Amino acid sequence: KSDYEYVQNYKILQAVFLKVKVDKTVPVDRLVRARYQDNLEFMQWLMKFYEINCPPDITAYDAVGRRAKGKGVNQFKPAQGIARKAPTGKTISARTPIDKSPAKAASDSRSRGSSTIREKENSHGLNKSASTTTVGIRISKKTAELEEKAKNLEDTVSKLKKDNLELDEEMQGMERERDFYFNKLRQVEIFLQNYEGQDMELVKNILKLLYATEDDVDGEAALAAAEAAIAASQQAREAKNADAETETEQKHDVEESNEDEAALVEEEQNNEGEEEEDDVETH
């Protein structure tokens, strides 16, 4: 047969694979050349696929009977060496009678030896293919598990980033609120420290509340701090007032000195004017 005459059957096989969602491409261009290695590898894969996916009651499957129901089966002769079931339940062979001659025996011996070698090679190839397929399945499962773990980790990282942004926004809002109330309390503290009215006892109590801590149960340390703050504020005001008075006195002295100098200059100018007038009258 030509190569194109084999394509139809492989098309049917590929269509069946696609129908049952088997992700396997049939290498038709290599299989139709009837090369031993290519066909062996494909049959090894097919055998392994069959062993993995066959149902438990596969022993009840009658392959010959199922094939006999196909179209155009009667025009083909049965394959040599295929056992058929007789109506009485006995198994009859389609092989030709065995020749008991010495030459035929020797030929059968060589044939059996070659057959044994091929069976060993096929068995080795099947075992190797099965091992490769098992490793491939394990790698696929491990890859799927790793991909799922990576996806879960990405989801976790994304959630943590979102939570981190929310926490940053909350922290910034709390810092703004803290600064706002701290500035308010600082303004109250400055106002009380600079207060010069008569209600100093009230001022001390308010400062005591401002300076109170968890360790200062009775508030004595806070009261001492309040009094120290008031004293320091008073000293600062007194020093400031003293500096202001000193500066005012210095300015006053400077102004008086300037006035005296101006008066002296004016008096000298008047004296010089009078002298000039006397000189003019004399001439």
Secondary structure, DSSP 8 states (H G I E B T S, - for coil): --THHHHHHHHHHHHHHHHTT------HHHHTTT-HHHHHHHHHHHHHHHHHH--TTGGG--HHHHHHTSTTGGGS---TT-EEE-TTS-EEE-S-----SHHHHHHHHHHHHHHHHHHHHHHHHHHHHHHHHHHHHHHHHHHHHHHHHHHHHHHHHHHHHHHHHHHHHHHHHHHHHHHHHHHHHHHHHHHHHT--SS-HHHHHHHHHHHH--SS-SSSHHHHHHHHHHHHHHHHHHHHHHHHHHHHHHHHHHHHHHHHHHHHHHHHHHHHHHHHHHHHHHH-
